[in-house]
Amino acid sequence: MKNTIFLIAISLFTFHLSAQNTNPKYDAELAKKVGADDYGMKSYIFVILKTGTNTSTDKTEVAKAFNGHMANMDKMVEDGKLIVAGPIGDNDKNYRGIFILNETDMEKAKALLATDPAIKAKFLDYDLFPWYGSAALSEYLKASDKVWKVGM
């Protein structure tokens, strides 16, 4: 009798666990496309951009570096490497912005950042962190290009 009750309890517990974790909206094709693991997540490199050591006030030099920075971000988006980017408001840490790179290898991430004119010119520096987030993050890019009215 004890064995029967134990077997029923284990069966119910196992059934409860499997039923609890099944996502009725799961899209295997989309999950594969975005590189999702079983939890809908994937690894990225999270970049905090911060003020660099170049303190030049030459407006032409600064404009050239940051125009190149914006163009470089566009290229990384086109190449599927830059998923999220944006500035950080005023703060006492000298943080200037963030990137989330569609990359898991730190050396490859550093190589991507080395192509940025503002980083090359030392107007920006960065810290890198491994980050685990939603694999669907890249899907927002399709909508993001449809919601801005005035370019930066």
C-alpha positions in Angstrom: 0.0 0.0 0.0 2.8 2.4 0.9 4.5 1.7 -2.5 1.2 2.4 -4.3 0.7 5.7 -2.5 4.3 6.7 -3.1 4.0 5.8 -6.8 0.8 7.9 -7.2 2.4 10.8 -5.4 5.5 10.8 -7.6 3.3 10.5 -10.7 1.1 13.4 -9.7 4.2 15.5 -8.8 5.9 14.7 -12.1 2.7 15.5 -14.1 2.3 18.8 -12.2 5.9 19.9 -13.0 5.6 19.1 -16.7 2.2 20.8 -17.0 3.3 23.8 -15.1 6.3 24.5 -17.4 4.7 24.1 -20.8 4.3 27.4 -22.7 1.2 27.3 -24.9 2.6 30.2 -26.9 6.0 28.6 -27.6 7.1 29.2 -31.2 9.9 26.8 -32.0 10.8 28.5 -35.3 11.1 31.9 -33.5 13.1 30.4 -30.7 15.5 28.9 -33.1 15.8 32.1 -35.1 16.7 34.2 -32.1 19.0 31.5 -30.5 16.8 30.9 -27.4 17.6 28.2 -24.9 14.8 26.2 -23.3 14.0 29.2 -21.1 13.7 31.7 -23.9 17.0 33.3 -22.9 20.5 33.6 -24.3 23.9 35.1 -23.4 25.0 38.6 -24.5 27.8 41.0 -23.7 26.5 44.1 -21.7 28.6 47.2 -22.3 28.7 50.3 -20.1 30.2 53.2 -22.0 31.9 55.7 -19.8 33.8 59.0 -20.3 37.2 58.3 -21.7 40.5 60.1 -21.0 40.4 62.4 -24.0 39.3 65.9 -22.7 39.8 67.7 -26.0 37.4 70.6 -26.6 38.1 70.8 -30.3 34.6 70.8 -31.6 35.6 69.4 -35.0 37.5 66.5 -33.4 34.6 65.7 -31.0 32.0 65.9 -33.8 34.0 63.7 -36.1 34.4 61.1 -33.3 30.8 61.0 -32.3 29.4 61.1 -35.8 31.6 58.1 -36.4 30.3 56.6 -33.2 26.7 56.8 -34.5 27.6 55.5 -37.9 29.4 52.6 -36.2 26.4 51.8 -34.2 24.3 51.7 -37.3 26.8 49.2 -38.9 26.7 47.0 -35.8 22.9 46.9 -36.0 23.0 46.0 -39.7 25.5 43.3 -38.9 23.3 41.9 -36.2 25.8 42.6 -33.4 24.2 45.5 -31.6 20.9 44.7 -30.0 20.3 47.7 -27.6 22.0 51.0 -27.3 21.2 54.2 -25.5 22.5 57.0 -23.4 22.6 57.1 -19.6 21.4 60.4 -17.9 23.8 62.5 -15.9 25.4 60.6 -13.1 28.5 60.7 -10.8 30.0 57.5 -12.3 30.8 59.1 -15.7 28.6 56.5 -17.3 27.5 57.7 -20.8 25.5 54.9 -22.3 25.0 51.1 -22.8 25.2 48.6 -25.5 23.9 45.0 -25.5 26.0 43.1 -28.0 24.8 39.9 -29.7 28.1 38.3 -28.8 29.3 35.9 -26.0 33.1 36.1 -26.6 34.7 39.0 -24.7 37.6 39.3 -27.2 35.2 39.5 -30.1 33.2 42.2 -28.2 36.4 44.2 -27.7 37.2 43.9 -31.4 33.8 45.2 -32.2 34.2 48.2 -29.8 37.7 48.9 -31.3 36.0 49.9 -34.5 34.2 52.8 -32.7 35.8 56.2 -33.5 34.8 57.7 -30.2 36.5 54.8 -28.4 39.5 54.9 -30.6 39.9 58.6 -29.9 39.5 57.9 -26.2 36.4 60.1 -25.8 34.7 56.9 -24.6 35.9 53.9 -22.6 33.9 50.9 -21.6 33.4 48.0 -19.1 32.1 44.6 -20.4 30.0 42.1 -18.5 28.5 38.7 -19.5 24.7 39.1 -19.5 21.9 36.6 -19.7 18.6 38.0 -21.0 15.6 37.4 -23.3 16.6 35.9 -26.6 13.7 37.9 -28.2 15.4 41.2 -27.4 16.6 41.5 -31.0 13.0 41.4 -32.2 12.2 44.8 -30.9 14.6 46.4 -33.5 12.0 45.8 -36.2 9.5 48.0 -34.3 12.0 50.5 -33.0 12.7 51.9 -36.5 9.0 52.6 -37.0 8.4 54.7 -33.9 10.9 57.6 -34.2 9.7 60.7 -35.9 12.8 62.9 -35.9 16.4 61.6 -36.4 19.2 62.3 -33.9 
